[in-house]
Amino acid sequence: MSARIIDGKAFAANVRGEVAKHVSALKAEHDITPGLAVVLVGEDPASQVYVRNKGTQTLEAGMNSFEHKLDAATPEADLLALVEKLNADPAVHGILCQLPLPDHMNEDLVINAIAPEKDVDGFHISNVGLLGTGQKSMVPCTPLGCLMMLRDHHGSLSGLNAVVVGRSNIVGKPMANLLLRDSCTVTIAHSRTRDIEEVCRRADILVAAVGRPEMITGDWVGDGATVIDVGINRVPAPEKGEGKHKLVGDVHFDSAVEKAGAITPVPGGVGPMTIACLLANTLTACCRANGLPEPDGLTA
Ligand code: NDP
């Protein structure tokens, strides 16, 4: 049996379309335009690409995009002053500081300086606590994207066995909390987990967020399980020519697709959902800031 391939690219385009529709209505009915501020410190090439894509997609959704590029040597106090300014700016509904920050900056300090209601990455300690206690919060974009695809595929997730491999603060832990909130029975596996293959085989929903290329092979996947591959790993691809690379997930797609009921590919699975959910979070933050109802289906 071959699995249904969950098309994250199409799903993300749909989410962006929904966001754009709501933005257009906000403008027409309330004269409000959601605004996202993205702060980039330094010249990391991957971060520059992410920030460019975020800016383009923000504008395409009809929102305002405010980009702040700071020199790598910027003192931490200057970044904190900029965050304070953005916190106070009523035209800015979402603030994102692109990580990683340079070594001389304390990431926790900077993230926790962002006003929690504008923290569209969902990394502020208040949002982490709110999510952990099942309260309304800003939810980290990548896990939110995974949840949307899972809800779409399964309808209700209640009672399903979910295994999340990886316990990072940005993916594994919030993913597990979201699945728990949707009444899954959740196991978090990590580098010290015993019999991890057996643990994974028991999953109805298997989320891989490990950062190890193709670690999870088909024999780790239970018959008919839904596999969400968060991993993005750049590996050599000599078959494409000398010095060429390709992207692979944490799941060995070709073997897993034979066992799974549904699976996200890499690329074209979870990846495109992350920016789509950033836009959704900015819209949600804007609605909350203005006391307006939140758009259906775009929050956790
Ligand atoms: P981290 O490195 O922060 O965390 C990796 C986790 O995997 C850790 O909890 C670690 O366990 C666990 N792990 C490592 N090796 C093993 C192993 N052999 N067996 C079991 N568990 C293991 O990674 P992130 O969560 O930040 O990212 C995970 C992946 O997702 C990466 O490929 C990243 O590029 C990708 N990613 C994709 C995004 C997207 O938009 N699609 C967004 C964010 C990340 P321990 O804690 O015990 O060390």
Boltz pocket constraint, residues with backbone or C-beta under 6 A from the ligand:
constraints:
  - pocket:
      binder: B
      contacts: [[A, 142], [A, 165], [A, 166], [A, 167], [A, 168], [A, 169], [A, 170], [A, 171], [A, 172], [A, 189], [A, 190], [A, 191], [A, 192], [A, 196], [A, 208], [A, 209], [A, 210], [A, 211], [A, 212], [A, 229], [A, 230], [A, 231], [A, 232], [A, 233], [A, 250], [A, 270], [A, 271], [A, 274]]
      max_distance: 6.0
